[in-house]
Amino acid sequence: MKNKNHLILLSLIVSLLGTACSSKKEATKEEDQPIMETVNYLEESETAKAARMEWWKDARFGMFIHWGLYAIPAGEWNGTKSDNIGEWIMDHLHIPIAEYEKFAAEFDPVKFNAEQWVSIAKNAGMKYIVITSKHHDGFALWDSKVSEWDVMDASPYKKDILKALADACEKEGIKLCFYHSIMDWHHPDAQSVFEPNYNTGREDSVLSENFPRYLENYMKPQIKELLTNYGDIGVIWFDGEWVPEYTTEMGKDVYQYIREIKPDVIINNRVDKGRQGMNGMDKEGDFAGDFGTPEQEIPETGMPGLDWESCMTMNDTWGYKSFDNNWKSEETLIRNLVDIASKGGNFLLNVGPTAEGEIPAPSVERLQAMGEWMKVNGESIYGTTASPVEAPDWGRITKKGNTLYLHIFNWPANGKLDISNIGGTATKATLMADNSELSISDTSIDLPATAPDKVCSVIKVEI
Ligand code: FHN
């Protein structure tokens, strides 16, 4: 009797469990349904944005790489030397598309060595690389499945350049980022017919009705390839956003599209519609991507309230030009980096490799010098914030918590550094060049007779 009762009880439990399990199954089925939750990435909290921007703000220094078919003419076509930037040669010398296409057949950069490029950047103290996945000529440096106008299909090189860089960057702990041009002088749907400034020299202009098709069927799929096939991507850096067909609405849509694929990616302000010649400085209103992009300039007072990055060339061109020898000095480049950091910005410094795949020697030399300076003084740049006060006569200031970094451009002849207005009272001062402690009087620091670094010596000060 006892056993029978046990059996009844057991079967009751089993059947109850069965019911529970099957209803659990039903519930699981429902849970399995994709949750159609749409995050609006255009409305992000300040905290969430700050977390996303953190690595980028700490990095402070990156390498811009302008590389493409324009490195082949290197500023000269059919006996004419272009007096403009190298990567614009197709436009400036009015090279017809069919003629320009011939460069692809010549593109065979046998000296390209991704690891070498990445180590040049890393040794310079740079933390990220932004390479032209596609510049205005439309030529893609990767194996794009939606295009034949790429390194794989149109050139004899037939290797995915971005893949090689992605592998090298991953190995070295450098963030890989992609520049991408919205303006496209090659894709038939993207060109304003007779647009005066692009590829025809004609005065009249007819908009391309098919631009939305280019955006949906070409630009977005290409961006998706860039976001999904090359590992961890730091930034999508748009440009060419001033084409007449492009709108702020399209920009918002592209922004949302990218972050739905990779929520953490950072996107520059040129994803929004802009005006040609304004170099990313004309963005107003509530939508301007994640950071400002002053070009070839350092804003006088930085861009208060905004994250920003100054991009600059080392000579006068972005893409390689064989006869541009107007190189900035190491002093200028190091001081530019310091100046930018003291105003709270990042420095994106450009190199334009040759058609064979080499970063020009004058660029490498300058980057080495910057790297040597950064090895001693990098702490005064990485992870710092803007100076709490206006730039002093003797140089610049950066800040990290209760530490100030005094960057001395002009070493005082009287051996005393005026610290009466550095935004705090100094309690300890150390020369970064040799870690020696310097004595502090009320309003000055006693300095050695000569500067350890003529370009910029740094004193670390606790306040
Ligand atoms: O037209 C381009 C130019 O070629 C270059 O890529 C620079 C880099 O910021 N951006 C554009 C001009 O604003």
Boltz pocket constraint, residues with backbone or C-beta under 6 A from the ligand:
constraints:
  - pocket:
      binder: B
      contacts: [[A, 66], [A, 85], [A, 87], [A, 88], [A, 239], [A, 240], [A, 279], [A, 280], [A, 295], [A, 311], [A, 318]]
      max_distance: 6.0
